[in-house]
Amino acid sequence: MKIQLLLSAVLLLLLNACSDGTDSKQDAGPAEKPYNPWKNQMESLDKTRDLEGQMQQDAKDRDKRMREQGG
């Protein structure tokens, strides 16, 4: 009985010594987004669209003010 217990303890120690010490649950953290080579261009295009909308609204406001002033 003591030999089986000793053998089990030795096997557990060997198995523990072979592990790399990291928990697989910790490695499964949040996944990184895949690399997108067009990210900068897409962000610039979005900013340009926002600016275009703002410029169009400003032009409409200017036209409205001019019509109100009789011009």
PyMOL Python script that loads the backbone (N, CA, C, O; Angstrom):
from pymol import cmd

cmd.read_pdbstr("""\
ATOM      1  N   MET A   1       0.824  -1.188   0.000  1.00  0.00           N
ATOM      2  CA  MET A   1       0.000   0.000   0.000  1.00  0.00           C
ATOM      3  C   MET A   1       0.867   1.249   0.000  1.00  0.00           C
ATOM      4  O   MET A   1       0.566   2.209  -0.709  1.00  0.00           O
ATOM      5  N   LYS A   2       1.941   1.250   0.787  1.00  0.00           N
ATOM      6  CA  LYS A   2       2.836   2.402   0.846  1.00  0.00           C
ATOM      7  C   LYS A   2       3.564   2.592  -0.482  1.00  0.00           C
ATOM      8  O   LYS A   2       3.855   3.720  -0.879  1.00  0.00           O
ATOM      9  N   ILE A   3       3.851   1.509  -1.152  1.00  0.00           N
ATOM     10  CA  ILE A   3       4.562   1.590  -2.428  1.00  0.00           C
ATOM     11  C   ILE A   3       3.659   2.238  -3.485  1.00  0.00           C
ATOM     12  O   ILE A   3       4.118   3.048  -4.290  1.00  0.00           O
ATOM     13  N   GLN A   4       2.389   1.878  -3.474  1.00  0.00           N
ATOM     14  CA  GLN A   4       1.455   2.468  -4.439  1.00  0.00           C
ATOM     15  C   GLN A   4       1.292   3.973  -4.176  1.00  0.00           C
ATOM     16  O   GLN A   4       1.235   4.765  -5.116  1.00  0.00           O
ATOM     17  N   LEU A   5       1.220   4.352  -2.928  1.00  0.00           N
ATOM     18  CA  LEU A   5       1.088   5.756  -2.572  1.00  0.00           C
ATOM     19  C   LEU A   5       2.352   6.519  -2.970  1.00  0.00           C
ATOM     20  O   LEU A   5       2.268   7.622  -3.510  1.00  0.00           O
ATOM     21  N   LEU A   6       3.504   5.943  -2.709  1.00  0.00           N
ATOM     22  CA  LEU A   6       4.774   6.567  -3.059  1.00  0.00           C
ATOM     23  C   LEU A   6       4.904   6.686  -4.582  1.00  0.00           C
ATOM     24  O   LEU A   6       5.335   7.719  -5.096  1.00  0.00           O
ATOM     25  N   LEU A   7       4.526   5.623  -5.295  1.00  0.00           N
ATOM     26  CA  LEU A   7       4.585   5.635  -6.752  1.00  0.00           C
ATOM     27  C   LEU A   7       3.639   6.712  -7.322  1.00  0.00           C
ATOM     28  O   LEU A   7       3.996   7.425  -8.259  1.00  0.00           O
ATOM     29  N   SER A   8       2.458   6.816  -6.757  1.00  0.00           N
ATOM     30  CA  SER A   8       1.507   7.836  -7.201  1.00  0.00           C
ATOM     31  C   SER A   8       2.056   9.243  -6.962  1.00  0.00           C
ATOM     32  O   SER A   8       1.932  10.115  -7.822  1.00  0.00           O
ATOM     33  N   ALA A   9       2.653   9.458  -5.813  1.00  0.00           N
ATOM     34  CA  ALA A   9       3.224  10.760  -5.490  1.00  0.00           C
ATOM     35  C   ALA A   9       4.359  11.107  -6.443  1.00  0.00           C
ATOM     36  O   ALA A   9       4.468  12.249  -6.889  1.00  0.00           O
ATOM     37  N   VAL A  10       5.200  10.133  -6.756  1.00  0.00           N
ATOM     38  CA  VAL A  10       6.318  10.367  -7.675  1.00  0.00           C
ATOM     39  C   VAL A  10       5.788  10.696  -9.079  1.00  0.00           C
ATOM     40  O   VAL A  10       6.301  11.599  -9.741  1.00  0.00           O
ATOM     41  N   LEU A  11       4.775   9.971  -9.522  1.00  0.00           N
ATOM     42  CA  LEU A  11       4.204  10.233 -10.838  1.00  0.00           C
ATOM     43  C   LEU A  11       3.569  11.629 -10.903  1.00  0.00           C
ATOM     44  O   LEU A  11       3.709  12.321 -11.911  1.00  0.00           O
ATOM     45  N   LEU A  12       2.885  12.040  -9.858  1.00  0.00           N
ATOM     46  CA  LEU A  12       2.301  13.371  -9.824  1.00  0.00           C
ATOM     47  C   LEU A  12       3.371  14.460  -9.856  1.00  0.00           C
ATOM     48  O   LEU A  12       3.205  15.482 -10.521  1.00  0.00           O
ATOM     49  N   LEU A  13       4.456  14.237  -9.142  1.00  0.00           N
ATOM     50  CA  LEU A  13       5.556  15.202  -9.149  1.00  0.00           C
ATOM     51  C   LEU A  13       6.190  15.299 -10.538  1.00  0.00           C
ATOM     52  O   LEU A  13       6.529  16.391 -10.995  1.00  0.00           O
ATOM     53  N   LEU A  14       6.345  14.174 -11.196  1.00  0.00           N
ATOM     54  CA  LEU A  14       6.918  14.177 -12.544  1.00  0.00           C
ATOM     55  C   LEU A  14       6.001  14.889 -13.533  1.00  0.00           C
ATOM     56  O   LEU A  14       6.469  15.664 -14.367  1.00  0.00           O
ATOM     57  N   LEU A  15       4.715  14.633 -13.447  1.00  0.00           N
ATOM     58  CA  LEU A  15       3.777  15.291 -14.339  1.00  0.00           C
ATOM     59  C   LEU A  15       3.747  16.804 -14.105  1.00  0.00           C
ATOM     60  O   LEU A  15       3.660  17.591 -15.048  1.00  0.00           O
ATOM     61  N   ASN A  16       3.819  17.186 -12.851  1.00  0.00           N
ATOM     62  CA  ASN A  16       3.817  18.608 -12.520  1.00  0.00           C
ATOM     63  C   ASN A  16       5.108  19.276 -12.992  1.00  0.00           C
ATOM     64  O   ASN A  16       5.087  20.430 -13.419  1.00  0.00           O
ATOM     65  N   ALA A  17       6.208  18.574 -12.920  1.00  0.00           N
ATOM     66  CA  ALA A  17       7.486  19.128 -13.350  1.00  0.00           C
ATOM     67  C   ALA A  17       7.514  19.307 -14.865  1.00  0.00           C
ATOM     68  O   ALA A  17       8.227  20.182 -15.355  1.00  0.00           O
ATOM     69  N   CYS A  18       6.782  18.529 -15.602  1.00  0.00           N
ATOM     70  CA  CYS A  18       6.765  18.627 -17.058  1.00  0.00           C
ATOM     71  C   CYS A  18       5.873  19.743 -17.571  1.00  0.00           C
ATOM     72  O   CYS A  18       5.993  20.137 -18.731  1.00  0.00           O
ATOM     73  N   SER A  19       4.997  20.253 -16.749  1.00  0.00           N
ATOM     74  CA  SER A  19       4.111  21.314 -17.218  1.00  0.00           C
ATOM     75  C   SER A  19       4.876  22.627 -17.298  1.00  0.00           C
ATOM     76  O   SER A  19       5.885  22.804 -16.615  1.00  0.00           O
ATOM     77  N   ASP A  20       4.394  23.559 -18.142  1.00  0.00           N
ATOM     78  CA  ASP A  20       5.078  24.838 -18.314  1.00  0.00           C
ATOM     79  C   ASP A  20       4.636  25.879 -17.294  1.00  0.00           C
ATOM     80  O   ASP A  20       5.171  26.988 -17.282  1.00  0.00           O
ATOM     81  N   GLY A  21       3.693  25.554 -16.456  1.00  0.00           N
ATOM     82  CA  GLY A  21       3.288  26.441 -15.377  1.00  0.00           C
ATOM     83  C   GLY A  21       2.213  27.446 -15.748  1.00  0.00           C
ATOM     84  O   GLY A  21       1.776  28.214 -14.890  1.00  0.00           O
ATOM     85  N   THR A  22       1.773  27.466 -17.003  1.00  0.00           N
ATOM     86  CA  THR A  22       0.710  28.384 -17.388  1.00  0.00           C
ATOM     87  C   THR A  22      -0.606  27.643 -17.415  1.00  0.00           C
ATOM     88  O   THR A  22      -0.678  26.455 -17.729  1.00  0.00           O
ATOM     89  N   ASP A  23      -1.636  28.379 -17.078  1.00  0.00           N
ATOM     90  CA  ASP A  23      -2.971  27.798 -17.079  1.00  0.00           C
ATOM     91  C   ASP A  23      -3.592  28.046 -18.446  1.00  0.00           C
ATOM     92  O   ASP A  23      -3.557  29.171 -18.945  1.00  0.00           O
ATOM     93  N   SER A  24      -4.148  27.032 -19.045  1.00  0.00           N
ATOM     94  CA  SER A  24      -4.711  27.178 -20.394  1.00  0.00           C
ATOM     95  C   SER A  24      -5.895  28.139 -20.393  1.00  0.00           C
ATOM     96  O   SER A  24      -6.189  28.728 -21.433  1.00  0.00           O
ATOM     97  N   LYS A  25      -6.572  28.319 -19.290  1.00  0.00           N
ATOM     98  CA  LYS A  25      -7.698  29.252 -19.215  1.00  0.00           C
ATOM     99  C   LYS A  25      -7.207  30.688 -19.311  1.00  0.00           C
ATOM    100  O   LYS A  25      -7.914  31.544 -19.843  1.00  0.00           O
ATOM    101  N   GLN A  26      -6.023  30.965 -18.812  1.00  0.00           N
ATOM    102  CA  GLN A  26      -5.473  32.310 -18.896  1.00  0.00           C
ATOM    103  C   GLN A  26      -5.078  32.643 -20.325  1.00  0.00           C
ATOM    104  O   GLN A  26      -5.176  33.799 -20.735  1.00  0.00           O
ATOM    105  N   ASP A  27      -4.638  31.664 -21.085  1.00  0.00           N
ATOM    106  CA  ASP A  27      -4.233  31.889 -22.463  1.00  0.00           C
ATOM    107  C   ASP A  27      -5.427  32.188 -23.357  1.00  0.00           C
ATOM    108  O   ASP A  27      -5.261  32.784 -24.421  1.00  0.00           O
ATOM    109  N   ALA A  28      -6.611  31.792 -22.953  1.00  0.00           N
ATOM    110  CA  ALA A  28      -7.804  31.988 -23.774  1.00  0.00           C
ATOM    111  C   ALA A  28      -8.435  33.348 -23.515  1.00  0.00           C
ATOM    112  O   ALA A  28      -9.659  33.475 -23.522  1.00  0.00           O
ATOM    113  N   GLY A  29      -7.612  34.366 -23.286  1.00  0.00           N
ATOM    114  CA  GLY A  29      -8.098  35.712 -23.028  1.00  0.00           C
ATOM    115  C   GLY A  29      -8.716  36.317 -24.275  1.00  0.00           C
ATOM    116  O   GLY A  29      -8.974  35.610 -25.250  1.00  0.00           O
ATOM    117  N   PRO A  30      -8.954  37.617 -24.251  1.00  0.00           N
ATOM    118  CA  PRO A  30      -9.595  38.251 -25.403  1.00  0.00           C
ATOM    119  C   PRO A  30      -8.712  38.122 -26.644  1.00  0.00           C
ATOM    120  O   PRO A  30      -7.506  38.364 -26.597  1.00  0.00           O
ATOM    121  N   ALA A  31      -9.328  37.741 -27.732  1.00  0.00           N
ATOM    122  CA  ALA A  31      -8.587  37.546 -28.971  1.00  0.00           C
ATOM    123  C   ALA A  31      -8.284  38.901 -29.602  1.00  0.00           C
ATOM    124  O   ALA A  31      -9.095  39.826 -29.547  1.00  0.00           O
ATOM    125  N   GLU A  32      -7.111  38.996 -30.195  1.00  0.00           N
ATOM    126  CA  GLU A  32      -6.739  40.227 -30.878  1.00  0.00           C
ATOM    127  C   GLU A  32      -7.471  40.317 -32.205  1.00  0.00           C
ATOM    128  O   GLU A  32      -7.789  39.305 -32.829  1.00  0.00           O
ATOM    129  N   LYS A  33      -7.733  41.541 -32.622  1.00  0.00           N
ATOM    130  CA  LYS A  33      -8.375  41.737 -33.910  1.00  0.00           C
ATOM    131  C   LYS A  33      -7.362  41.396 -35.003  1.00  0.00           C
ATOM    132  O   LYS A  33      -6.169  41.658 -34.849  1.00  0.00           O
ATOM    133  N   PRO A  34      -7.821  40.829 -36.073  1.00  0.00           N
ATOM    134  CA  PRO A  34      -6.887  40.513 -37.163  1.00  0.00           C
ATOM    135  C   PRO A  34      -6.320  41.784 -37.779  1.00  0.00           C
ATOM    136  O   PRO A  34      -6.953  42.839 -37.740  1.00  0.00           O
ATOM    137  N   TYR A  35      -5.143  41.679 -38.338  1.00  0.00           N
ATOM    138  CA  TYR A  35      -4.470  42.824 -38.954  1.00  0.00           C
ATOM    139  C   TYR A  35      -5.245  43.278 -40.176  1.00  0.00           C
ATOM    140  O   TYR A  35      -5.601  42.472 -41.036  1.00  0.00           O
ATOM    141  N   ASN A  36      -5.502  44.571 -40.246  1.00  0.00           N
ATOM    142  CA  ASN A  36      -6.219  45.145 -41.375  1.00  0.00           C
ATOM    143  C   ASN A  36      -5.310  46.177 -42.037  1.00  0.00           C
ATOM    144  O   ASN A  36      -5.107  47.259 -41.487  1.00  0.00           O
ATOM    145  N   PRO A  37      -4.757  45.859 -43.216  1.00  0.00           N
ATOM    146  CA  PRO A  37      -3.832  46.805 -43.848  1.00  0.00           C
ATOM    147  C   PRO A  37      -4.507  48.083 -44.322  1.00  0.00           C
ATOM    148  O   PRO A  37      -3.816  49.065 -44.593  1.00  0.00           O
ATOM    149  N   TRP A  38      -5.819  48.108 -44.433  1.00  0.00           N
ATOM    150  CA  TRP A  38      -6.539  49.281 -44.912  1.00  0.00           C
ATOM    151  C   TRP A  38      -7.119  50.110 -43.777  1.00  0.00           C
ATOM    152  O   TRP A  38      -7.916  51.015 -44.028  1.00  0.00           O
ATOM    153  N   LYS A  39      -6.745  49.829 -42.550  1.00  0.00           N
ATOM    154  CA  LYS A  39      -7.336  50.508 -41.397  1.00  0.00           C
ATOM    155  C   LYS A  39      -7.150  52.026 -41.465  1.00  0.00           C
ATOM    156  O   LYS A  39      -8.108  52.775 -41.271  1.00  0.00           O
ATOM    157  N   ASN A  40      -5.936  52.477 -41.736  1.00  0.00           N
ATOM    158  CA  ASN A  40      -5.676  53.922 -41.779  1.00  0.00           C
ATOM    159  C   ASN A  40      -6.477  54.590 -42.888  1.00  0.00           C
ATOM    160  O   ASN A  40      -7.035  55.670 -42.692  1.00  0.00           O
ATOM    161  N   GLN A  41      -6.535  53.948 -44.057  1.00  0.00           N
ATOM    162  CA  GLN A  41      -7.281  54.523 -45.170  1.00  0.00           C
ATOM    163  C   GLN A  41      -8.773  54.576 -44.861  1.00  0.00           C
ATOM    164  O   GLN A  41      -9.442  55.546 -45.215  1.00  0.00           O
ATOM    165  N   MET A  42      -9.296  53.551 -44.209  1.00  0.00           N
ATOM    166  CA  MET A  42     -10.711  53.525 -43.866  1.00  0.00           C
ATOM    167  C   MET A  42     -11.044  54.607 -42.844  1.00  0.00           C
ATOM    168  O   MET A  42     -12.088  55.252 -42.945  1.00  0.00           O
ATOM    169  N   GLU A  43     -10.169  54.812 -41.862  1.00  0.00           N
ATOM    170  CA  GLU A  43     -10.387  55.855 -40.867  1.00  0.00           C
ATOM    171  C   GLU A  43     -10.350  57.238 -41.519  1.00  0.00           C
ATOM    172  O   GLU A  43     -11.155  58.108 -41.185  1.00  0.00           O
ATOM    173  N   SER A  44      -9.420  57.436 -42.443  1.00  0.00           N
ATOM    174  CA  SER A  44      -9.336  58.719 -43.143  1.00  0.00           C
ATOM    175  C   SER A  44     -10.584  58.963 -43.976  1.00  0.00           C
ATOM    176  O   SER A  44     -11.093  60.083 -44.021  1.00  0.00           O
ATOM    177  N   LEU A  45     -11.076  57.932 -44.629  1.00  0.00           N
ATOM    178  CA  LEU A  45     -12.281  58.066 -45.436  1.00  0.00           C
ATOM    179  C   LEU A  45     -13.491  58.405 -44.570  1.00  0.00           C
ATOM    180  O   LEU A  45     -14.328  59.221 -44.957  1.00  0.00           O
ATOM    181  N   ASP A  46     -13.581  57.785 -43.410  1.00  0.00           N
ATOM    182  CA  ASP A  46     -14.678  58.096 -42.494  1.00  0.00           C
ATOM    183  C   ASP A  46     -14.614  59.559 -42.034  1.00  0.00           C
ATOM    184  O   ASP A  46     -15.639  60.237 -41.972  1.00  0.00           O
ATOM    185  N   LYS A  47     -13.419  60.035 -41.716  1.00  0.00           N
ATOM    186  CA  LYS A  47     -13.273  61.431 -41.301  1.00  0.00           C
ATOM    187  C   LYS A  47     -13.652  62.372 -42.436  1.00  0.00           C
ATOM    188  O   LYS A  47     -14.276  63.410 -42.216  1.00  0.00           O
ATOM    189  N   THR A  48     -13.265  61.993 -43.663  1.00  0.00           N
ATOM    190  CA  THR A  48     -13.593  62.820 -44.822  1.00  0.00           C
ATOM    191  C   THR A  48     -15.097  62.892 -45.033  1.00  0.00           C
ATOM    192  O   THR A  48     -15.630  63.959 -45.337  1.00  0.00           O
ATOM    193  N   ARG A  49     -15.775  61.782 -44.876  1.00  0.00           N
ATOM    194  CA  ARG A  49     -17.236  61.772 -45.026  1.00  0.00           C
ATOM    195  C   ARG A  49     -17.903  62.642 -43.974  1.00  0.00           C
ATOM    196  O   ARG A  49     -18.855  63.367 -44.262  1.00  0.00           O
ATOM    197  N   ASP A  50     -17.389  62.560 -42.743  1.00  0.00           N
ATOM    198  CA  ASP A  50     -17.939  63.413 -41.680  1.00  0.00           C
ATOM    199  C   ASP A  50     -17.738  64.888 -42.009  1.00  0.00           C
ATOM    200  O   ASP A  50     -18.645  65.702 -41.837  1.00  0.00           O
ATOM    201  N   LEU A  51     -16.545  65.223 -42.482  1.00  0.00           N
ATOM    202  CA  LEU A  51     -16.246  66.608 -42.830  1.00  0.00           C
ATOM    203  C   LEU A  51     -17.109  67.077 -43.992  1.00  0.00           C
ATOM    204  O   LEU A  51     -17.580  68.215 -43.995  1.00  0.00           O
ATOM    205  N   GLU A  52     -17.320  66.210 -44.981  1.00  0.00           N
ATOM    206  CA  GLU A  52     -18.154  66.581 -46.120  1.00  0.00           C
ATOM    207  C   GLU A  52     -19.585  66.891 -45.676  1.00  0.00           C
ATOM    208  O   GLU A  52     -20.185  67.864 -46.134  1.00  0.00           O
ATOM    209  N   GLY A  53     -20.120  66.073 -44.797  1.00  0.00           N
ATOM    210  CA  GLY A  53     -21.468  66.319 -44.283  1.00  0.00           C
ATOM    211  C   GLY A  53     -21.553  67.640 -43.542  1.00  0.00           C
ATOM    212  O   GLY A  53     -22.527  68.380 -43.678  1.00  0.00           O
ATOM    213  N   GLN A  54     -20.531  67.928 -42.763  1.00  0.00           N
ATOM    214  CA  GLN A  54     -20.516  69.186 -42.015  1.00  0.00           C
ATOM    215  C   GLN A  54     -20.413  70.371 -42.977  1.00  0.00           C
ATOM    216  O   GLN A  54     -21.073  71.389 -42.770  1.00  0.00           O
ATOM    217  N   MET A  55     -19.600  70.252 -44.016  1.00  0.00           N
ATOM    218  CA  MET A  55     -19.462  71.338 -44.988  1.00  0.00           C
ATOM    219  C   MET A  55     -20.767  71.572 -45.740  1.00  0.00           C
ATOM    220  O   MET A  55     -21.131  72.718 -46.004  1.00  0.00           O
ATOM    221  N   GLN A  56     -21.467  70.507 -46.084  1.00  0.00           N
ATOM    222  CA  GLN A  56     -22.750  70.658 -46.760  1.00  0.00           C
ATOM    223  C   GLN A  56     -23.771  71.347 -45.854  1.00  0.00           C
ATOM    224  O   GLN A  56     -24.539  72.195 -46.307  1.00  0.00           O
ATOM    225  N   GLN A  57     -23.773  70.986 -44.607  1.00  0.00           N
ATOM    226  CA  GLN A  57     -24.692  71.628 -43.658  1.00  0.00           C
ATOM    227  C   GLN A  57     -24.351  73.101 -43.493  1.00  0.00           C
ATOM    228  O   GLN A  57     -25.249  73.940 -43.425  1.00  0.00           O
ATOM    229  N   ASP A  58     -23.062  73.425 -43.429  1.00  0.00           N
ATOM    230  CA  ASP A  58     -22.647  74.823 -43.318  1.00  0.00           C
ATOM    231  C   ASP A  58     -23.084  75.623 -44.550  1.00  0.00           C
ATOM    232  O   ASP A  58     -23.511  76.771 -44.428  1.00  0.00           O
ATOM    233  N   ALA A  59     -22.976  75.011 -45.741  1.00  0.00           N
ATOM    234  CA  ALA A  59     -23.395  75.694 -46.974  1.00  0.00           C
ATOM    235  C   ALA A  59     -24.898  75.948 -46.951  1.00  0.00           C
ATOM    236  O   ALA A  59     -25.352  77.020 -47.350  1.00  0.00           O
ATOM    237  N   LYS A  60     -25.672  74.972 -46.487  1.00  0.00           N
ATOM    238  CA  LYS A  60     -27.123  75.168 -46.390  1.00  0.00           C
ATOM    239  C   LYS A  60     -27.453  76.290 -45.414  1.00  0.00           C
ATOM    240  O   LYS A  60     -28.332  77.108 -45.683  1.00  0.00           O
ATOM    241  N   ASP A  61     -26.759  76.334 -44.291  1.00  0.00           N
ATOM    242  CA  ASP A  61     -26.990  77.385 -43.302  1.00  0.00           C
ATOM    243  C   ASP A  61     -26.651  78.757 -43.871  1.00  0.00           C
ATOM    244  O   ASP A  61     -27.377  79.723 -43.636  1.00  0.00           O
ATOM    245  N   ARG A  62     -25.539  78.850 -44.627  1.00  0.00           N
ATOM    246  CA  ARG A  62     -25.153  80.121 -45.248  1.00  0.00           C
ATOM    247  C   ARG A  62     -26.209  80.576 -46.247  1.00  0.00           C
ATOM    248  O   ARG A  62     -26.601  81.742 -46.269  1.00  0.00           O
ATOM    249  N   ASP A  63     -26.663  79.637 -47.071  1.00  0.00           N
ATOM    250  CA  ASP A  63     -27.698  79.985 -48.053  1.00  0.00           C
ATOM    251  C   ASP A  63     -28.968  80.464 -47.360  1.00  0.00           C
ATOM    252  O   ASP A  63     -29.598  81.423 -47.806  1.00  0.00           O
ATOM    253  N   LYS A  64     -29.339  79.811 -46.292  1.00  0.00           N
ATOM    254  CA  LYS A  64     -30.539  80.190 -45.561  1.00  0.00           C
ATOM    255  C   LYS A  64     -30.390  81.598 -44.980  1.00  0.00           C
ATOM    256  O   LYS A  64     -31.325  82.395 -45.064  1.00  0.00           O
ATOM    257  N   ARG A  65     -29.241  81.917 -44.395  1.00  0.00           N
ATOM    258  CA  ARG A  65     -29.004  83.246 -43.830  1.00  0.00           C
ATOM    259  C   ARG A  65     -29.021  84.313 -44.915  1.00  0.00           C
ATOM    260  O   ARG A  65     -29.537  85.413 -44.717  1.00  0.00           O
ATOM    261  N   MET A  66     -28.442  83.966 -46.080  1.00  0.00           N
ATOM    262  CA  MET A  66     -28.440  84.945 -47.187  1.00  0.00           C
ATOM    263  C   MET A  66     -29.862  85.217 -47.667  1.00  0.00           C
ATOM    264  O   MET A  66     -30.201  86.365 -47.954  1.00  0.00           O
ATOM    265  N   ARG A  67     -30.693  84.197 -47.758  1.00  0.00           N
ATOM    266  CA  ARG A  67     -32.082  84.388 -48.200  1.00  0.00           C
ATOM    267  C   ARG A  67     -32.888  85.189 -47.184  1.00  0.00           C
ATOM    268  O   ARG A  67     -33.749  85.993 -47.541  1.00  0.00           O
ATOM    269  N   GLU A  68     -32.586  84.950 -45.907  1.00  0.00           N
ATOM    270  CA  GLU A  68     -33.278  85.703 -44.860  1.00  0.00           C
ATOM    271  C   GLU A  68     -32.895  87.172 -44.903  1.00  0.00           C
ATOM    272  O   GLU A  68     -33.714  88.033 -44.581  1.00  0.00           O
ATOM    273  N   GLN A  69     -31.654  87.472 -45.297  1.00  0.00           N
ATOM    274  CA  GLN A  69     -31.203  88.859 -45.366  1.00  0.00           C
ATOM    275  C   GLN A  69     -31.614  89.532 -46.685  1.00  0.00           C
ATOM    276  O   GLN A  69     -31.428  90.735 -46.872  1.00  0.00           O
ATOM    277  N   GLY A  70     -32.169  88.733 -47.576  1.00  0.00           N
ATOM    278  CA  GLY A  70     -32.634  89.315 -48.838  1.00  0.00           C
ATOM    279  C   GLY A  70     -31.588  89.272 -49.928  1.00  0.00           C
ATOM    280  O   GLY A  70     -31.691  90.009 -50.908  1.00  0.00           O
ATOM    281  N   GLY A  71     -30.598  88.437 -49.782  1.00  0.00           N
ATOM    282  CA  GLY A  71     -29.525  88.401 -50.782  1.00  0.00           C
ATOM    283  C   GLY A  71     -29.710  87.292 -51.667  1.00  0.00           C
ATOM    284  O   GLY A  71     -28.909  87.090 -52.580  1.00  0.00           O
TER     285      GLY A  71
END
""", "prot")
cmd.dss("prot")
cmd.show_as("cartoon", "prot")
cmd.util.cbc("prot")
cmd.orient("prot")
